[in-house]
Amino acid sequence: MPELIAPTVRLHTAWLEAHQEWGPGRHEDGFGLRPSDEVDSPAGFAAWVARLTDESNPAQPLDTDQVRCTYRWIVEGDRVLGGIALRHGANDPRLQVIGHIGYGIRPSARRRGLATWALGRMLDEARALSLDRVLIVCAVDNVASARTIEQHGGVREDLRETELGPAWRYWIAI
């Protein structure tokens, strides 16, 4: 049975296995991974997990280029299946580009309904933050993601060009 957990250094090896499965240069949404993050070494991985934890903690100050965000890993036992992130706030202009929620499922764990399940849980967290609606952006050719969003009531707003290519924008009322 899958569960959503906060990022943890305990799953370093399992996370690296999932990361390697995506392959080099592939976009892994939901993990908050930046090109500058060094995740191979235990120290680098611990620093990355600490950053994600700080971004999730309302008591921690954020740099001006950051958005408060709750990160969760989708795990089953000690296997990392994917990640999902909920970016807080309603009026930050950056959210109009990247959306409030981003998620990714490792290739070998797809077609099991994990994204639909995890999105439902994160919508509950959005509700707890008093968000009245969330924006989710998905690549125009990602039919599975579009279906996942639509299953949760997502209404397509428009198509926009992003740094990763053309993307659909969907709104979900909370």
C-alpha positions as CSV (number, residue, x, y, z in Angstrom):
1,M,0.0,0.0,0.0
2,P,1.5,3.4,-1.0
3,E,1.9,6.3,1.4
4,L,3.0,9.9,1.2
5,I,5.9,10.8,3.4
6,A,8.1,13.8,3.9
7,P,11.5,13.6,2.2
8,T,14.0,11.7,4.3
9,V,17.7,10.8,4.1
10,R,16.8,7.3,5.1
11,L,15.7,6.6,1.5
12,H,18.8,7.9,-0.2
13,T,19.6,4.7,-2.0
14,A,15.9,4.1,-2.9
15,W,15.6,7.7,-4.2
16,L,18.7,7.3,-6.3
17,E,17.3,4.2,-7.9
18,A,14.1,6.1,-8.8
19,H,16.1,9.0,-10.1
20,Q,18.3,6.8,-12.3
21,E,15.2,5.2,-13.8
22,W,14.1,8.5,-15.2
23,G,17.4,8.8,-17.0
24,P,19.7,11.7,-17.6
25,G,18.2,15.0,-18.6
26,R,14.6,14.0,-17.9
27,H,12.3,16.3,-15.9
28,E,11.2,14.8,-12.6
29,D,8.4,17.0,-11.3
30,G,7.4,16.8,-7.7
31,F,10.8,16.4,-6.1
32,G,12.0,20.1,-6.1
33,L,15.3,19.0,-7.6
34,R,17.4,21.8,-9.0
35,P,20.3,21.5,-11.5
36,S,22.6,22.7,-8.7
37,D,21.5,20.0,-6.2
38,E,24.2,17.3,-5.7
39,V,22.3,14.2,-4.5
40,D,24.7,11.4,-5.1
41,S,26.8,11.8,-2.0
42,P,25.2,11.3,1.5
43,A,26.2,14.9,2.4
44,G,24.7,16.4,-0.8
45,F,21.6,14.4,-0.4
46,A,21.2,15.5,3.2
47,A,21.6,19.1,2.2
48,W,19.0,18.8,-0.5
49,V,16.5,17.1,1.9
50,A,17.2,19.8,4.5
51,R,16.3,22.5,1.9
52,L,13.1,20.7,1.0
53,T,12.2,20.5,4.7
54,D,13.0,24.2,5.2
55,E,10.8,25.1,2.3
56,S,7.9,23.2,3.8
57,N,8.4,24.7,7.3
58,P,6.4,28.0,7.8
59,A,8.7,29.0,10.6
60,Q,11.7,29.0,8.3
61,P,12.4,32.2,6.3
62,L,12.7,31.7,2.5
63,D,15.0,33.3,0.0
64,T,13.3,35.8,-2.3
65,D,13.5,33.3,-5.2
66,Q,11.7,30.6,-3.3
67,V,8.0,29.7,-2.8
68,R,6.8,27.9,0.3
69,C,6.2,24.3,-0.7
70,T,5.2,21.0,0.8
71,Y,7.1,18.0,-0.6
72,R,6.0,14.5,-0.3
73,W,7.4,11.3,-1.7
74,I,5.2,8.5,-2.8
75,V,6.6,5.3,-1.3
76,E,5.7,1.7,-0.9
77,G,7.8,0.0,1.7
78,D,11.3,1.3,1.1
79,R,10.8,1.9,-2.6
80,V,10.4,5.5,-3.9
81,L,7.7,5.5,-6.5
82,G,7.4,9.3,-7.2
83,G,7.1,12.7,-5.7
84,I,4.5,15.4,-5.4
85,A,4.8,19.0,-4.4
86,L,2.2,21.6,-3.3
87,R,3.4,25.2,-3.7
88,H,1.6,27.4,-1.2
89,G,0.1,30.8,-1.8
90,A,-2.5,32.2,-4.2
91,N,-1.0,35.4,-5.6
92,D,2.6,34.7,-6.3
93,P,3.2,35.4,-10.0
94,R,5.6,32.4,-10.3
95,L,2.7,30.1,-9.5
96,Q,1.0,31.3,-12.6
97,V,3.8,29.7,-14.6
98,I,4.7,26.6,-12.7
99,G,1.4,25.8,-11.0
100,H,0.6,24.9,-7.4
101,I,1.0,21.2,-7.7
102,G,3.6,19.2,-9.6
103,Y,4.1,15.4,-9.5
104,G,6.0,12.7,-11.2
105,I,5.9,8.9,-11.1
106,R,8.9,6.7,-11.9
107,P,8.4,4.9,-15.2
108,S,8.2,1.4,-13.6
109,A,5.4,2.5,-11.2
110,R,3.2,4.2,-13.8
111,R,-0.3,3.0,-14.8
112,R,-1.2,2.0,-11.2
113,G,-3.2,5.1,-10.3
114,L,-0.5,6.5,-8.0
115,A,-0.6,10.0,-9.4
116,T,-4.4,10.2,-9.1
117,W,-4.2,8.9,-5.5
118,A,-1.4,11.3,-4.6
119,L,-3.1,14.3,-6.2
120,G,-6.2,13.6,-4.1
121,R,-4.1,13.6,-0.9
122,M,-2.4,16.9,-1.9
123,L,-5.7,18.5,-2.7
124,D,-6.7,17.7,0.9
125,E,-3.5,19.6,2.0
126,A,-4.4,22.5,-0.2
127,R,-7.8,22.6,1.4
128,A,-6.1,22.7,4.9
129,L,-4.1,25.7,3.7
130,S,-7.4,27.4,2.7
131,L,-6.6,27.6,-1.0
132,D,-9.8,27.9,-2.9
133,R,-8.3,26.6,-6.2
134,V,-5.1,25.3,-7.5
135,L,-3.4,25.5,-10.9
136,I,-1.7,22.4,-12.3
137,V,0.4,22.5,-15.5
138,C,1.2,19.5,-17.6
139,A,3.0,18.9,-20.9
140,V,0.7,19.0,-23.9
141,D,1.7,15.4,-24.8
142,N,1.3,14.0,-21.3
143,V,-2.2,12.4,-21.8
144,A,-1.9,10.4,-18.5
145,S,-1.3,13.5,-16.5
146,A,-4.1,15.4,-18.2
147,R,-6.5,12.5,-17.3
148,T,-5.3,12.5,-13.7
149,I,-6.0,16.2,-13.4
150,E,-9.4,15.9,-15.1
151,Q,-10.4,13.0,-12.7
152,H,-10.1,15.5,-9.9
153,G,-12.3,18.1,-11.6
154,G,-9.5,20.0,-13.4
155,V,-10.8,22.5,-16.0
156,R,-8.5,23.3,-18.8
157,E,-7.8,27.0,-19.1
158,D,-5.4,27.3,-22.0
159,L,-2.2,26.2,-23.6
160,R,1.0,28.1,-22.9
161,E,4.6,27.9,-23.9
162,T,6.9,27.0,-21.0
163,E,10.7,26.5,-20.5
164,L,9.9,22.7,-20.9
165,G,7.7,23.2,-24.0
166,P,4.0,23.7,-24.6
167,A,1.8,22.9,-21.5
168,W,-1.9,22.8,-20.7
169,R,-3.0,24.8,-17.6
170,Y,-5.8,23.3,-15.5
171,W,-7.6,24.8,-12.5
172,I,-9.1,22.6,-9.8
173,A,-11.6,24.1,-7.4
174,I,-11.0,23.0,-3.8
